[in-house]
């Protein structure tokens, strides 16, 4: 049983890294395309995920859906542009 502990930690670390990579792909897609119409399918496709898994990943990582993140990002970009004008 003890010999399985390092393997479990290794698997967990691999899973966390994979989750971070997926989130990075999806967030990058949003940041690059936020001025265009974006669908949840397009966000999910950026990380080769289903829409359901995309939303689960966002919820698990930043406690909001992908669409909520998109809206918040658009608002933050709009307000920062407005302030700097």
C-alpha positions as a printed Julia matrix, in Angstrom:
85×3 Matrix{Float64}:
   0.0    0.0     0.0
   2.75   2.47    0.85
   4.47   1.74   -2.44
   1.36   3.06   -4.24
   1.52   6.48   -2.54
   4.22   7.97   -4.81
   2.29   6.72   -7.84
  -0.9    8.37   -6.59
   0.95  11.64   -5.99
   2.52  11.41   -9.44
  -0.9   10.77  -11.06
  -2.42  13.68   -9.13
   0.4   15.98  -10.2
  -0.05  14.91  -13.82
  -3.79  15.57  -13.58
  -3.22  19.04  -12.12
  -0.73  19.89  -14.86
  -3.16  18.7   -17.54
  -5.94  20.8   -16.0
  -3.7   23.87  -15.96
  -2.73  23.36  -19.6
  -6.38  23.03  -20.62
  -7.32  26.17  -18.73
  -4.44  28.06  -20.27
  -5.59  27.1   -23.77
  -9.19  28.14  -23.1
  -8.32  31.39  -21.33
  -5.85  32.28  -24.09
  -8.56  31.66  -26.67
 -10.91  33.99  -24.78
  -8.26  36.7   -24.41
  -7.37  36.57  -28.11
 -10.96  36.51  -29.38
 -13.03  38.38  -26.79
 -14.01  41.11  -29.28
 -15.55  38.53  -31.62
 -18.67  36.43  -31.08
 -17.5   33.39  -29.09
 -19.45  30.2   -28.45
 -18.91  27.77  -25.61
 -18.18  25.16  -28.26
 -15.3   27.28  -29.57
 -13.84  27.76  -26.08
 -14.08  24.04  -25.39
 -12.59  23.17  -28.78
  -9.52  25.28  -27.98
  -8.62  22.63  -25.38
 -10.19  19.66  -27.23
 -12.94  19.29  -24.61
 -16.7   18.94  -24.58
 -18.73  21.96  -23.49
 -19.65  20.14  -20.26
 -16.02  19.38  -19.41
 -15.04  22.92  -20.33
 -17.52  24.34  -17.82
 -16.51  21.79  -15.18
 -12.88  22.83  -15.64
 -13.72  26.51  -15.26
 -15.91  25.84  -12.21
 -13.24  23.69  -10.59
 -10.43  26.16  -11.3
 -11.92  29.65  -11.02
 -15.4   28.98   -9.64
 -17.34  30.32  -12.63
 -18.45  29.0   -15.99
 -16.53  29.7   -19.17
 -19.28  32.07  -20.33
 -19.21  33.94  -17.01
 -15.45  34.31  -17.35
 -15.88  35.63  -20.9
 -18.41  38.23  -19.74
 -16.21  39.32  -16.81
 -13.2   39.57  -19.1
 -15.09  41.66  -21.65
 -16.32  43.99  -18.91
 -12.82  44.35  -17.46
 -11.4   45.15  -20.91
 -14.18  47.65  -21.61
 -13.76  49.46  -18.31
  -9.97  49.59  -18.58
 -10.29  50.99  -22.13
 -12.84  53.51  -20.94
 -10.66  54.69  -18.06
  -7.52  55.07  -20.19
  -9.26  57.22  -22.83
